[in-house]
Amino acid sequence: MARPKGSKNKTGAEVKAQILAAYERIGGLHEFSEWARANRGEFYRMYAQLAPKELTADVHITSEVELTDEQLAAIATGSGSGASEAQGGAEEPSPVH
């Protein structure tokens, strides 16, 4: 029988917990780093499987006719953060590095 829509996958959570426990028992980050140095190709293949495959961006475009003279001056002089500040909001740090 399938689990109800929206419910958590308990088996997946248990497996993750077991993998984390095994990771800690075999040396944790130190041993994993040593393994990664010795097996770079395998490490990068694993990393590629775990890295996000899709990037989502929330873009707001403001026309210059919607900005005040002060906002345009701040953008022109580089003393503001651009459209984010022009829209009256604080700029959020990018989650992508």
C-alpha positions in Angstrom: 0.0 0.0 0.0 1.3 3.5 -0.9 1.9 6.1 1.7 -0.6 9.0 1.8 0.2 12.0 -0.4 2.3 14.6 1.5 3.4 12.2 4.2 7.1 11.7 5.0 8.9 8.7 3.7 9.9 7.0 7.0 12.1 4.4 5.3 14.1 7.1 3.5 14.6 9.0 6.8 15.7 5.7 8.5 18.2 4.9 5.7 19.7 8.5 5.9 20.0 8.1 9.7 21.8 4.8 9.3 24.2 6.1 6.6 25.0 9.1 8.9 25.7 6.8 11.8 28.0 4.6 9.6 29.7 7.7 8.3 30.5 8.8 11.9 31.7 5.3 12.9 34.2 5.1 10.0 35.8 8.4 10.8 33.4 11.1 9.7 34.7 14.1 7.8 38.4 13.5 8.3 38.3 10.0 6.8 35.9 11.1 4.0 38.3 13.9 3.1 41.2 11.4 2.9 39.1 9.1 0.7 38.1 12.0 -1.5 41.7 13.0 -2.0 42.7 9.5 -3.0 39.6 9.0 -5.2 39.0 12.4 -6.8 37.1 11.1 -9.9 34.7 9.0 -7.8 34.3 12.0 -5.4 33.4 14.4 -8.2 31.0 11.8 -9.7 29.2 11.6 -6.3 29.2 15.3 -5.9 27.6 15.8 -9.4 24.9 13.4 -8.4 24.1 15.3 -5.2 24.5 18.9 -6.4 21.3 20.7 -7.4 20.5 20.1 -11.1 18.3 23.1 -11.4 18.6 26.8 -10.5 15.6 28.9 -9.6 15.8 32.6 -9.8 13.2 35.2 -8.7 13.8 38.2 -11.0 12.0 41.6 -10.5 12.4 44.1 -13.3 11.6 47.8 -12.6 11.3 50.3 -15.4 13.3 53.5 -15.0 10.1 55.4 -15.3 8.9 53.8 -12.0 11.9 55.0 -10.1 12.3 58.3 -8.2 15.1 60.7 -9.0 16.9 59.7 -5.8 16.6 56.0 -6.7 18.0 56.6 -10.2 20.9 58.7 -8.7 21.7 56.0 -6.2 21.9 53.4 -9.0 24.0 55.7 -11.2 26.5 56.5 -8.5 26.7 52.9 -7.3 25.7 54.0 -3.8 22.7 51.7 -3.8 22.1 48.1 -4.4 20.1 48.8 -7.6 16.6 47.6 -8.3 16.2 45.8 -5.0 16.7 49.1 -3.1 14.7 51.0 -5.7 11.8 48.7 -4.9 12.1 49.5 -1.2 13.2 46.0 -0.3 16.4 44.7 1.3 18.6 42.7 -1.0 18.7 39.0 0.1 22.0 37.2 -0.2 22.2 34.8 -3.1 21.9 31.1 -2.1 24.2 30.1 -5.0 27.9 30.5 -4.5 
